[in-house]
Amino acid sequence: MSNFGERLARGENLSVLEKSARLPLFPLSWLYGLGAGARNMLYSVRLLPAYSADVPVVSVGNISCGGTGKTPFVSMLARFVAGQGLKPVVISRGWGRAPDESLNEEARMLSEEGLQVICNPDRVKAAKDASQRYDVILLDDGFQHRRLRRNLDIVLVDATRPLCGDHLLPAGLLRECPSGLSRADFVVMTRGDLSNDTDKLRACIGRKAPGVGIAVCSLVADSLVDAAGVSRNVKDLAAKRVAAYCGIGNPGQFHTMLKSLQAEVVLFRAFPDHHKYTPEDISRIMKEADRYGAEMIITTAKDFVKSRSFDASGKSHILRVRAELTEGREALFSGLLSAIGAKG
């Protein structure tokens, strides 16, 4: 992602000068869009083959880069599927994992919640193997992965960011044109509770994908968990001096959530998405937290699985987040039940 894209992903506004500096990237965005559009057309007319798994496949994906709350949303779907007496498995490309790791940080996060996860760049092969052992495949970040046919396509868009006003990579954050949403069965506007303009986004989605199902989802602070796995109420953050760090697609929203819980954020360190923490990183954060008089050190579950081995003090706490559908729940879950062949 370009530096401009990283700035946008953090929820920052670009200055007039920065917008002008972005102009040379637009020819690259045009070429990128041409390639993405041609690829999608070849799949749509079936000149490029797609594999059909032996079990239902539900894809959860994005149309843009940056964090949309996909991991907690996938967790919610997996638990719903399991509640129907079926065995779900999450298949992920495993972006950002080291060569000696079987799971990347998002996959480890889901695995530690008790979910079954497979990371494999060849997701068709992973689906063939998984079909022998599981009842439903949840394809993580699967919207652009068209080699694997799906029974239901769900796309997440962040309600706090522009969609119709954004640009394709590398000048913007879009992976493909918004008209690609017409392939989806449902578009879910995440962080709907943090946006004052969901009507504008809803209208944009309606223009680009007429008739697509629309749902709204909030990402809710669920609990605080310490290094020993002991949970605390998130209300314990109120009026606490907090040091926080993260390496996620949308760090600005993590900061916003801490503030909404009435924490006094005295130190906030944002690293690039999929950041590989070092002992020096965590040592520096701990020292800075002491210097600022922080009473608690908070990070995300995604970051904790990568950084906990370097925190000998055990001071870090996870702010666990859950996805909660606030609009369109009945329609989305009805579509999901139909796709996986369950009666509900």
Secondary structure, 3 states (H helix, E strand, C coil): CCHHHHHHHCCCCCCHHHHHHCHHHHHHHHHHHHHHHHHHHHHHCCCCCCECCCCCEEEEEECECCCCCHHHHHHHHHHHHHCCCCCEEEEECCCCCCCCCCCCHHHHHHHHCCCCEEECCCHHHHHHHHCCCCCEEEEECCCCCCCECCCEEEEEEECCCCCCCCCECCCCCECCCHHHHHHCCEEEEECHHHCCCHHHHHHHHHHHCCCCEEEEEEEEEEEEECCCCCEECHHHHCCCEEEEEECCCCHHHHHHHHHHCCCEEEEEEECCCCCCCCHHHHHHHHHHHHHCCCCEEEECHHHHHHHHHHCCCCCEEEEEEEEEEEECHHHHHHHHHHHHCCCC
